[in-house]
Amino acid sequence: MSSFFRAYLNSPVGPKTTHFWGPVANFGFVAAAMADINKPPEMISGNMTAVMCVFSALCMRFAWVVRPRNHLLLVCHASNETVQLYQLSRWAKGQGYLQLKEDKTPST
């Protein structure tokens, strides 16, 4: 186990590099979005949430293409994408964009 840890510690994506600490810092976006889940949808900025969705999608692509492949960054931005899309759906429902159509059949 010691050799595995030592190999990871000195790897190109290990904790001695920005390939590790960048994603760790980016988990702050995920934590902030999760902390806002219980806030009312009126407080959500639709523009900023949409920008965060695009940002995370682009960063997921980058994390997959960059060599060495950065799985931690990919997981970080996949988590952020999930939470931000949920927040965007809450905002859209609060704005009335995602309302279910009422049944138009006459009642007897």
C-alpha positions as CSV (number, residue, x, y, z in Angstrom):
1,M,0.0,0.0,0.0
2,S,2.9,2.3,0.7
3,S,4.3,2.1,-2.8
4,F,0.8,2.8,-4.3
5,F,0.5,5.9,-2.1
6,R,4.0,7.1,-2.9
7,A,3.3,6.6,-6.7
8,Y,0.1,8.6,-6.4
9,L,1.8,11.3,-4.4
10,N,4.5,11.8,-7.1
11,S,2.2,11.3,-10.1
12,P,1.4,14.1,-12.6
13,V,-2.1,14.4,-11.0
14,G,-1.1,13.9,-7.4
15,P,-1.4,16.3,-4.5
16,K,1.9,18.0,-5.4
17,T,0.3,19.5,-8.5
18,T,-2.3,22.0,-9.6
19,H,-4.1,19.0,-11.3
20,F,-5.1,18.0,-7.7
21,W,-5.6,21.3,-5.9
22,G,-7.5,23.0,-8.7
23,P,-10.4,20.5,-8.6
24,V,-10.3,20.5,-4.8
25,A,-10.8,24.2,-4.8
26,N,-13.6,24.0,-7.5
27,F,-15.6,21.7,-5.1
28,G,-16.4,25.0,-3.5
29,F,-18.8,25.7,-6.4
30,V,-20.6,22.4,-5.6
31,A,-20.7,23.2,-1.9
32,A,-22.2,26.6,-2.5
33,A,-24.9,25.3,-4.9
34,M,-25.8,22.6,-2.4
35,A,-26.0,25.1,0.4
36,D,-28.5,27.1,-1.7
37,I,-30.8,24.2,-2.3
38,N,-33.1,25.2,0.5
39,K,-33.3,28.8,-0.4
40,P,-36.3,30.1,-2.3
41,P,-36.1,30.0,-6.1
42,E,-36.6,33.8,-6.3
43,M,-33.0,34.2,-5.0
44,I,-31.5,32.1,-7.8
45,S,-29.9,34.0,-10.6
46,G,-30.9,32.3,-13.9
47,N,-28.1,33.9,-15.8
48,M,-25.4,33.0,-13.4
49,T,-26.7,29.4,-13.0
50,A,-26.8,29.0,-16.8
51,V,-23.2,30.3,-17.0
52,M,-22.1,27.9,-14.4
53,C,-23.7,25.0,-16.4
54,V,-21.8,26.0,-19.5
55,F,-18.6,26.5,-17.5
56,S,-18.8,23.1,-16.0
57,A,-19.6,21.4,-19.3
58,L,-16.6,23.0,-20.9
59,C,-14.4,22.1,-17.9
60,M,-15.6,18.4,-18.1
61,R,-14.5,18.4,-21.7
62,F,-11.1,19.9,-20.8
63,A,-10.6,17.4,-18.0
64,W,-11.3,14.5,-20.4
65,V,-9.0,15.8,-23.2
66,V,-6.0,17.1,-21.2
67,R,-3.1,14.8,-20.7
68,P,-2.7,13.4,-18.1
69,R,-6.4,12.9,-18.0
70,N,-7.8,14.6,-14.8
71,H,-10.5,12.4,-13.3
72,L,-10.8,14.5,-10.2
73,L,-11.6,17.6,-12.2
74,L,-14.1,15.6,-14.3
75,V,-15.9,14.4,-11.2
76,C,-15.8,17.9,-9.6
77,H,-17.4,19.5,-12.7
78,A,-19.9,16.6,-13.2
79,S,-21.0,17.1,-9.7
80,N,-21.3,20.9,-10.2
81,E,-23.2,20.4,-13.5
82,T,-25.7,18.2,-11.7
83,V,-26.3,20.6,-8.9
84,Q,-26.4,23.6,-11.2
85,L,-28.9,22.0,-13.5
86,Y,-31.1,21.2,-10.5
87,Q,-30.9,24.9,-9.4
88,L,-31.7,26.0,-13.0
89,S,-34.8,23.8,-13.0
90,R,-35.8,25.3,-9.6
91,W,-35.4,28.8,-11.1
92,A,-37.3,27.9,-14.2
93,K,-40.2,26.5,-12.2
94,G,-40.2,29.6,-10.0
95,Q,-40.3,31.8,-13.0
96,G,-43.2,29.8,-14.5
97,Y,-41.3,28.3,-17.4
98,L,-41.8,24.7,-16.4
99,Q,-45.5,24.6,-15.4
100,L,-47.5,21.5,-16.1
101,K,-50.4,22.1,-18.4
102,E,-53.7,21.7,-16.6
103,D,-56.2,19.2,-17.8
104,K,-58.7,21.0,-20.0
105,T,-61.5,18.4,-19.8
106,P,-64.7,19.9,-18.4
107,S,-65.7,18.7,-14.9
108,T,-69.2,17.4,-14.4
